[in-house]
Amino acid sequence: MALGIMLQYISDFQYYMDKYGDPRTNPWFLMSSPFPTLLICLSYVYLVKVLGPRFMENRKPYELKNVLILYNFLQVVFSAWLFYEIGAAGWFTGRYNFQCQPVDHSKHPQTMRMVHACWWYYFSKFTEFFDTVSFNVFPKHKSRIMLLQYIGTLHIIIM
């Protein structure tokens, strides 16, 4: 009975997403359903809370300094590009402002540029999972893991 209720809930939720979702982004990666995002988030939590600590239990921390420097550099470059894209798609042109305004559902090139930028922002939240995974292999940084996990996972779930 509980399985039937859960399957009905999933079916209803999928119907709601299909009916009210944005058809412009439906064929895009991770956009056709909320379930891939949920699966990625659950896998991340499992990796950080269970698999990672178990894997590193009897191992010395890996030396990832150069990898993290490269990763952080790429994140900064990506964030700068994203800032430019969002600005060029709207805020720098006067098309958008910081007040609430209706969503533009057209396929206007500037609108689609903003939609693409929003998708890349969404995708960037998944790339930021690497931060916490890397802290799993640095035991001296364990105190920061809880806050990063909470903020990173909550941010994706709320989106």
C-alpha positions in Angstrom: 0.0 0.0 0.0 2.8 2.5 0.9 4.5 1.7 -2.4 1.3 2.4 -4.3 0.9 5.7 -2.6 4.5 6.6 -3.3 4.2 5.7 -7.0 1.0 7.7 -7.2 2.8 10.7 -5.7 5.7 10.3 -8.1 3.2 10.1 -11.0 1.3 13.2 -9.9 4.5 15.1 -9.4 5.8 14.1 -12.8 2.4 15.2 -14.3 2.7 18.6 -12.5 6.2 19.1 -13.8 5.2 18.2 -17.3 2.2 20.5 -17.2 3.9 23.5 -15.6 7.5 23.1 -16.6 9.2 25.2 -19.2 9.0 23.5 -22.6 12.0 25.4 -23.9 14.3 23.6 -21.4 12.6 20.2 -21.3 15.1 18.5 -23.7 18.1 20.0 -21.9 20.4 17.9 -19.6 18.8 17.4 -16.1 15.7 19.4 -17.1 13.2 16.9 -18.2 12.5 15.6 -14.6 13.5 16.5 -11.1 14.6 12.9 -10.4 18.1 13.0 -11.9 18.8 16.0 -9.7 17.5 14.2 -6.7 19.5 11.1 -7.6 22.7 13.2 -7.9 22.1 14.9 -4.6 21.4 11.6 -2.8 24.5 10.0 -4.4 26.5 13.0 -3.2 25.3 12.7 0.3 26.0 8.9 0.3 29.5 9.5 -1.1 30.4 12.2 1.5 28.7 10.6 4.5 29.2 6.9 3.9 31.4 5.8 1.0 34.1 8.5 1.3 34.8 8.1 5.0 34.8 4.4 4.6 37.2 4.6 1.7 39.6 7.0 3.5 39.3 5.2 6.9 42.8 3.5 6.7 44.4 5.8 4.2 46.5 8.9 4.4 45.0 12.1 3.0 45.7 12.6 -0.7 47.8 15.5 -1.8 45.3 17.4 -3.9 46.7 20.9 -3.6 47.5 21.4 -7.3 44.2 19.8 -8.3 42.3 22.2 -5.9 44.2 25.2 -7.2 43.2 24.3 -10.8 39.6 23.6 -9.7 39.3 26.9 -7.9 40.8 28.8 -10.8 38.3 27.2 -13.2 35.4 28.0 -10.8 36.5 31.6 -10.7 36.8 31.8 -14.5 33.4 30.1 -14.9 31.8 32.4 -12.3 33.2 35.5 -14.1 31.9 34.2 -17.4 28.5 33.5 -15.9 28.4 37.0 -14.4 29.1 38.4 -17.8 26.5 36.2 -19.5 23.7 37.2 -17.1 24.7 40.8 -17.4 24.8 40.7 -21.2 21.5 38.8 -21.3 19.7 41.4 -19.3 21.0 43.5 -16.4 23.6 45.4 -18.3 21.2 46.1 -21.1 18.3 47.3 -19.0 16.2 44.3 -20.0 16.1 43.1 -16.3 16.4 44.8 -13.0 16.5 43.7 -9.4 12.8 44.1 -8.8 10.3 41.3 -9.3 9.0 41.1 -12.8 7.1 38.6 -14.9 9.0 35.7 -16.5 9.5 36.1 -20.2 8.5 32.8 -21.8 9.3 33.8 -25.3 12.1 32.4 -27.4 13.6 35.9 -28.0 17.5 35.5 -28.3 18.2 37.7 -25.2 15.6 35.7 -23.2 17.1 32.4 -24.4 20.6 33.7 -23.5 19.4 34.3 -19.9 17.7 30.9 -19.8 21.0 29.3 -20.9 22.9 31.3 -18.3 20.5 30.2 -15.6 20.9 26.6 -16.7 24.7 26.9 -16.4 24.3 28.4 -13.0 22.2 25.4 -12.0 24.8 23.1 -13.4 27.6 24.9 -11.6 26.0 23.9 -8.3 26.8 20.3 -9.1 30.4 21.1 -9.9 30.7 22.7 -6.5 30.0 19.3 -4.9 33.7 18.6 -5.7 34.7 21.0 -2.9 33.1 18.8 -0.2 34.2 15.6 -1.8 37.8 16.9 -1.7 37.5 17.8 1.9 36.6 14.2 2.6 40.2 13.3 1.7 41.6 16.0 3.9 40.7 14.9 7.5 42.1 18.2 9.0 39.3 20.1 7.3 36.4 17.9 8.6 35.0 20.8 10.7 34.1 22.7 7.5 32.4 19.8 5.8 29.1 20.0 7.6 28.4 23.6 6.7 29.5 23.1 3.0 27.3 20.0 2.7 24.3 21.8 4.1 24.7 24.9 2.0 25.5 23.2 -1.2 22.8 20.5 -1.1 20.1 22.9 0.2 20.8 25.4 -2.5 20.3 22.8 -5.3 17.2 21.3 -3.7 15.6 24.8 -3.3 16.3 25.7 -6.9 
